[in-house]
Amino acid sequence: MSMLEIRDIHVFYGAIHAIKGVSFEVREHEIVTLIGANGAGKSTILNTVAGLLKPRSGQILFEGKNINSVPANKMVGLGMALCPEGRRIFQQMTVKENLEMGGYSRPAAEIAPSVEDVFRRFPRLKEREKQIAGTLSGGEQQMLAMARALMSKPKLMMLDEPSMGLAPILVEQIFDIIRELHEAGTTILLVEQNAQMALSVADRAYVLETGNISMSGEAAALLEDDNVRKAYLGN
């Protein structure tokens, strides 16, 4: 069953045609990744699905419902969470306060238990719950951004460049967390420049080039594809 279906969307920045008739789907309980070079349109697609940008034409369906006209602040209530590029945590708030903000759409009685659930999954954040978020390391800030998104109990979690700027050992940790979330039943749409890691964790993948999908298929097969390896894996 398709949780998210994108049908022939066209997205513009002013006169610039950024996304040119892209179509794809994310099925329930999958990890689907969008890979491609800088400027290919990966983040633009996530921002459009999240309601931060509006397609000029085409349809975005979430659980079968057209959400083209749904404002961004209503998407969380539908069961969708975006962990944005650059983390965008609340720098001057504590770790715990960031998490509580992530649960703003939930009933008040559910927030404290959800914070404890997140702390069990991210024990490092538990150790730093009273620390100002802006003083965390890059890897810890990425964990906090993901944990904050989880506070809304999303059906679909969208991750935009979660490994950006992180040391290799932290990249491994972040992708271990992505695997754990997937195993726990979360459906994930992953945008990632580290194609090797993205393809190793995903079920299926789409390759974007200048606003178009140039290739798609099972992630394991694309990982072995010579064209993909030369273009995105450096070998």
C-alpha positions in Angstrom: 0.0 0.0 0.0 1.3 3.5 -0.9 1.6 5.8 2.0 2.9 8.6 -0.1 2.4 9.0 -3.9 3.9 11.9 -6.0 2.2 12.3 -9.4 3.9 14.4 -12.0 4.8 17.4 -9.8 6.3 20.6 -11.2 7.9 23.0 -8.7 9.2 26.4 -9.5 11.4 29.0 -7.7 10.2 32.1 -9.5 11.0 31.5 -13.1 13.3 28.5 -12.3 11.8 25.1 -13.1 13.3 23.1 -10.2 11.2 19.9 -10.3 10.1 18.7 -13.8 7.4 16.2 -13.7 8.6 13.9 -10.9 6.6 10.8 -9.9 7.3 8.2 -7.3 5.8 6.4 -4.3 6.7 5.4 -0.8 5.0 2.3 0.5 4.1 1.6 4.0 7.1 0.4 6.2 9.6 1.1 3.5 12.8 3.2 3.5 12.9 5.0 0.1 15.9 7.2 -0.7 16.4 10.1 -3.1 20.0 10.4 -4.2 21.7 12.8 -6.6 24.2 15.7 -6.8 23.8 19.0 -5.1 21.1 21.0 -6.9 19.3 18.0 -8.3 16.1 18.9 -6.4 16.1 16.4 -3.5 15.5 18.9 -0.7 13.0 20.7 -2.9 10.9 17.6 -3.2 10.9 17.0 0.6 10.0 20.7 1.2 7.1 20.3 -1.3 5.8 17.2 0.3 6.0 18.9 3.7 3.9 21.9 2.4 6.7 24.4 2.6 6.6 24.8 -1.2 3.6 24.3 -3.4 3.7 22.4 -6.7 2.5 24.4 -9.7 1.0 21.2 -11.1 0.7 17.5 -10.2 -0.6 15.8 -7.1 0.8 14.8 -3.7 -1.2 12.0 -2.1 -0.7 10.9 1.6 -2.6 7.8 2.5 -4.7 8.3 -0.6 -5.7 11.9 0.2 -4.6 14.9 -1.9 -2.6 17.2 0.3 -1.6 19.8 -2.2 -3.5 22.5 -0.4 -2.8 21.4 3.2 -0.6 24.1 4.9 2.7 23.1 6.4 1.6 23.5 10.0 -1.1 20.9 9.5 1.1 18.2 8.1 2.2 16.9 11.5 -1.4 16.3 12.4 -1.7 14.1 9.3 1.2 11.9 10.5 4.1 13.4 8.7 7.3 14.8 10.2 10.3 16.5 8.5 13.8 16.4 9.9 15.2 19.3 7.9 18.6 19.9 6.4 20.9 21.7 8.8 18.9 20.2 11.8 17.2 23.5 12.7 17.0 22.7 16.4 16.0 25.5 18.8 19.5 26.5 19.8 18.7 28.5 23.0 16.4 25.8 24.4 17.4 22.7 26.4 17.4 19.3 24.9 14.2 18.4 26.8 12.5 21.6 25.7 13.3 20.9 22.1 11.6 17.5 22.5 8.6 19.0 24.2 8.2 21.4 21.2 8.3 18.4 18.9 5.2 17.0 20.7 3.2 20.2 20.4 0.5 18.5 18.4 0.0 15.7 20.9 -2.3 15.7 23.9 -0.5 17.2 26.9 -0.7 14.0 28.9 1.2 12.1 26.2 4.2 14.4 26.0 6.1 13.4 29.1 5.8 9.6 28.3 6.9 10.3 24.8 10.0 12.2 26.0 10.9 9.2 28.1 10.4 6.9 25.1 12.7 9.0 23.0 15.3 9.1 25.7 15.3 5.3 25.8 16.1 5.3 22.1 18.6 8.1 22.4 20.4 7.6 25.7 23.0 10.2 24.9 20.2 12.8 24.8 19.0 11.7 28.2 22.4 12.4 29.6 22.1 15.9 28.2 18.4 16.7 28.7 19.1 19.9 30.6 21.9 21.1 28.3 21.4 24.0 25.9 20.9 22.5 22.5 23.2 24.9 20.7 26.2 23.5 22.8 25.7 19.9 21.6 28.1 18.4 19.1 27.0 18.1 15.5 26.1 14.4 15.9 24.2 15.1 19.0 22.3 17.9 17.3 21.4 15.5 14.5 20.1 13.0 17.0 18.1 15.7 18.7 16.5 16.8 15.4 15.5 13.2 14.6 14.2 12.7 18.2 12.2 15.9 18.0 10.6 14.7 14.8 9.7 11.4 16.4 7.9 13.2 19.2 4.9 13.6 16.9 4.7 9.8 16.4 4.9 10.2 12.6 3.7 7.5 10.2 6.1 9.0 7.6 9.4 10.5 8.7 11.3 12.5 6.1 15.0 13.0 6.7 17.0 15.6 4.8 20.7 15.0 4.6 21.1 13.5 8.1 24.8 12.8 7.7 25.8 16.2 6.5 28.9 17.6 8.2 29.4 14.6 10.4 32.5 12.5 11.0 32.4 9.0 9.6 31.8 7.3 12.9 28.8 9.5 13.6 27.4 8.9 10.2 27.5 5.1 11.1 25.6 5.9 14.3 23.0 8.0 12.6 22.3 5.3 10.0 22.1 2.7 12.7 19.3 4.8 14.2 17.6 5.0 10.9 17.7 1.2 10.7 16.2 0.9 14.2 13.4 3.3 13.4 12.6 1.3 10.3 12.6 -2.0 12.2 10.2 -0.3 14.7 7.7 0.3 11.9 8.4 3.9 10.8 8.1 4.6 7.1 11.1 6.7 6.0 11.7 9.0 3.0 15.5 9.7 3.0 17.3 12.4 1.1 21.0 11.9 1.3 24.2 12.9 -0.6 26.1 9.9 0.9 24.7 7.5 -1.7 26.7 4.5 -0.4 25.1 4.8 3.0 21.6 5.7 1.7 21.5 2.7 -0.7 22.8 0.3 1.9 19.9 1.2 4.3 17.0 1.7 1.8 14.6 -0.7 0.2 14.2 1.3 -3.0 15.8 4.4 -4.5 15.3 7.1 -7.0 18.2 9.0 -8.7 17.5 12.7 -9.4 19.3 14.7 -12.0 18.4 18.4 -12.5 14.8 18.0 -11.4 14.1 14.7 -13.1 14.2 11.1 -12.0 16.9 9.4 -14.2 16.9 6.0 -12.6 14.9 4.0 -10.0 14.8 0.5 -8.6 15.7 -1.7 -5.7 18.4 0.0 -3.6 20.6 -3.1 -3.6 20.5 -3.3 -7.4 21.4 0.4 -7.8 24.3 -0.1 -5.4 25.8 -2.6 -7.8 24.9 -0.6 -11.0 28.0 0.6 -12.8 26.5 3.9 -13.8 25.4 4.7 -10.3 28.8 3.6 -8.9 30.7 5.9 -11.3 28.4 8.9 -10.8 27.7 8.8 -7.1 29.9 6.2 -5.3 33.3 7.2 -6.7 34.2 3.8 -8.1 
